[in-house]
Amino acid sequence: MSEIKNPLMADIKEVIFTAEQIQEKVDFLGKQISFDYQDKTPIFIGILKGVFIFMADLLRSITIDCQVDFLAISNYSSHARSQGEVRLVKDLDLPIRDRHVVFVEDVIDTGLTLNYLLKNLQERKPKSLEVCVLFNKPAHRLIEIPARYCGYDLPDRFVVGYGLDHNEKYRNLDFVGLLKAEKIHSS
């Protein structure tokens, strides 16, 4: 059977992180977390939609008992978004009081939204609350977010793939790549 070419590849200028590099880092993070939380049952929380690919791979590399839950958010307006204010569209199903929580994020950019969500979760009085992020984009950071588990730093360029999207496209690429400029501006 011949390999099927992905037509989305034509929109990619350059591969930043290969599928192999990403999986190697995800496995490393999973081993770290499994070691740190042995004899505990942490709850892994992520924000839909972007984190689902990373979170699924991360959970498959976790070797301890755990639980999973998701939040879904919607930004209010451009002003509210610039303040990091969000509206919860889907709240957690599991209680987190007195539980170990690992907040899983695909990318930290400005830090505003994540800071807001972490404060919200902290008010629910978990036993511990740590952040695991695959991609860190420090060039746009407005609020410093302490991430205990951190994958790669991203360059200050528009990248897609492995859950990162542009107008809901490219999430399904198994690598992270630089989107061609004409594709960014044509949407």
N, C-alpha and C positions, 0 to 999 in steps of 0.2 A: 504494500500500500504506500503510495507516495504521500509526502508531507504536504498538508494543506497550508497555503500561505494566508496569513492574516492581513486583510486589506487595510487594517488600521496602522500597520507598520509603515505605510507610505506617508503617514502624517508625523512620523517621528524623525527628528533631526539627528539625535544621538542617544544612545543608551547610557544612562548614568549608573544604574545598578542592575546587574544581570539577575535572572531568576536564581541562579546558583548562589550569588553573593547574598541575596535577600534571605534565602532559605538557611544559609549558614548562620546569619545573624539571628534569625528567628529561633533556630535551634539553640544557639548560645544563650539567648535571653530566657528561653524555656528552662534550660538547665539551671541557670542562676536562680530563677524564681522557685523552681522545684526544690532546690537546696535551701533557700531562705525560708520557705513555708512548709518544710517537712513537719509532719505531725500537726498540721493546721489544715483547715478547709477554707481557703480564701474564696471570696466572690470576685469574679472578674467582671468588670462593668465596662461597656463600650457605648459609643454614640453611633447610632445608625445614620448613614449608610456606609460611609467611607471605611470604617474600621473592620467591617465584617470579614474581609479576606485575611487581613493580618491576624485578627483575633482567632479565626478558625485554625490557621496554621500554628499560631502560638499555643493554642489549647492542645493541639495534637502533639506538641513537643513537651507539654507539662506531664510530669510523672507522678503527681500527687492528686488526691481527691480534691475536687473544687466544684464550684457552682458558677453559673453564668447568668448575667442579666444585661439588659440594654436600656438606654435612654434614647429618645428621639427628640430633637429640638427643632425649633424654627426661630430664625432671627426676626425681630420685630421690624424695624425700619433701618435705614442706613445709619441714622444717628444712634439708635440703640445698639446696632451691630458694632459701631465704632467704640461704644462703651463696654462691649462684651456682654450685653444683656440679651438673654434668650428666653424663649417661651418653651416650656416642656410640653411636647406633643404626646409623648409616652413616658410615663414615670416608671420607676423600678417596680417589679413584681415582688422581689424578695426584700425583707427587712435587713438593714445593714447594722443596726445597733449592736455594739459589742462584737462585731465581726471584723475579720481582716479583709480589707478591700484593696484590690489592685485595679486602678483605672487604666484601661488600655486605650491608647490613642494612636492613630496612624501618623499624624503629623502635628507638631506644635508650631504655629506660625507667630501671631502676635502675642498669644497667651491670654488674651482677654476673655474669650469664651470659656476656655478651660479653667481659668481662675474663678470665674463665676460658678461653674459647675462644681468645682472642688469645694468652694465655700458652702454650696447647697448640700453636698454630701457630708461635709464635716459637721453641719448642724444636726445631722441624723445620728451623731455620736458613734461612729465605728471605732473598733478597738485600734485599728491602724488604717491609714489611707496612703497608698503609694501610687506613683505614676509609672507606667511602662509605655514608652513611645518608640516607634520604629524610626521615624524620620523627624529630625529636629531642624527647624529653619530659623536660626538665630538672627539673621539679618533684619527681620521684621519684628523682633521681640519688643513689646512694650511693657510687659509684666514678666518678671522672671518666674518660671515655674520649676520647682525642684522635681526632677525626674530621676527616680532611683535606678530605673532600667532604661537605658537609652541605646538605640541602634546607631544610625548614621546621621551625620549632618548633611543637609541638602544645600546645594548652592542656591543663590538668590536668582533662580531662573524658573520658568514655568514648566513644571514637570507633571507627568501623568503616568498612570499605570499602578498596578498592585493596590487598587482601591482608590487611588487619587484620580480625580476626574476633571474634565472640562466640559461643562454643560451636560453632565451625566454620561459622557462617553469616556472610553479608555480605561475604566475601572478594571476590566477583565484582562488586561495585559499582565503577564506574569513577571514583568520587569518594570523598572522606572526609567522613563525616557524624557528627553527634552522635546516638547511639542514645537513643531515648526511655527514660526511667527505668523504666517498667513492663515494657519488654522485657528490661532488664538483670536485674531482680529476678524475672521470671517463669520463668527457666530454671534 
